Each structure stands twice: as C-alpha cells, then as structure tokens.
Amino acid sequence: MVREMRAHPDVVLPALGRIADVLIDFSRRSVEAGAAGVFYAISGFATRDSMPIAVYDELALPLDLRVLEALPPAAWFNVLHLCGSHVNLDVARRLPVRAVSYSIHNQGNPTLGEARRLSGKAVMGGLEQRGALVEGPPDTIEAQVRDAVASTGGGRGLLLAPGCSVPPRARTRTCAP
C-alpha cells in the first residue's frame, strides 16, 4: 500500500479520501447513537518499519486529521490505536485523541510510562493479547497488571486493556482479587 501511495498518489489518495468520508459518516452516526467516541486504528502506517515518518506526514496524516477533526463535539473520548512494532508515538501527540492504544509487547515499542510522556495522552494497553490472555496463567496476567500500573506511576492515565485484538479462542478466566 505504501508503495502504491507513493507511486500513484493521484489514484490512491482520492480512493483513501472516499474511505475517509465513509469513516466520518460512520463515526458521526455512531456518536449520534450514543458512542462516546471512536477507536481509530492506524494499522501499520505509524511504524518506522512500514512507512518513514516524513512519508506518513505527507500522505496519511492529512487523512487521519480529516477524519478525527470532523468528529462532533459529543465524541469526547477518541482513542488512537497504533498497530505493529516500533510505533511512532509522535503521531498520537499530533492527532486529536484522548488516549493511545498499542502493544507494549511488540518489538521496539516503549513502556506505557514512556508512551504517556512521548504522546502527552492517556495510554491504553499493558496486557499481552496473544500470550497471557489466551494461555494464562492468571498470575502472569496479574503480574502484567501490576507492571502496567507501576510503569505509569500508580496507574494515572492508564486504561488497562489488551495491546491489540484478542484472538477469539481466548477462554474466560477468573483472577484472584
């Protein structure tokens, strides 16, 4: 996709613009129906592994801003999800969202405390979505909770969650209080 965006921006960017229009409409309707905001996922584009920052700024950032800035004021809790390894948290700092979600367990990603400092936003994550939440054991999940709270200086600005989507095969678990 990145290659096509760079090689044929006259074709790809208008198509992405149409997708942005649909996302704006869907997001507005969701907020009208009672949503507090949107979970806006940038899958891979905000990583140095897939797209250099300067290229993201030129090609993708304007579209991301277009969608997020078009949300109604009632969308007070918008979350940016950065998917992948080596995420660029500067993107989170520059986009109008309240929190940034990402996996601390992916290669090259910062701690939750570092992400709060770099983005200036609340952070969402801390739990390993592919390992601990699927296979356990409960004491591993509990340790990840404690680590997330400690990383953010007592849990301030932390929304404890999986770092990404949890596989459907995950079992329901009960941890000790």
Salt bridges, closest charged atoms under 4 A:
GLU4 OE2 - ARG3 NE 3.78
GLU4 OE1 - HIS8 NE2 3.92
ASP21 OD2 - ARG18 NH1 3.92
ASP21 OD1 - ARG66 NH2 2.25
ASP25 OD2 - ARG29 NE 2.98
ASP49 OD2 - HIS86 NE2 3.95
ASP57 OD1 - ARG94 NH2 2.66
ASP90 OD1 - ARG93 NH2 2.51
ASP90 OD2 - ARG94 NE 2.96
GLU142 OE2 - ARG146 NH2 2.57
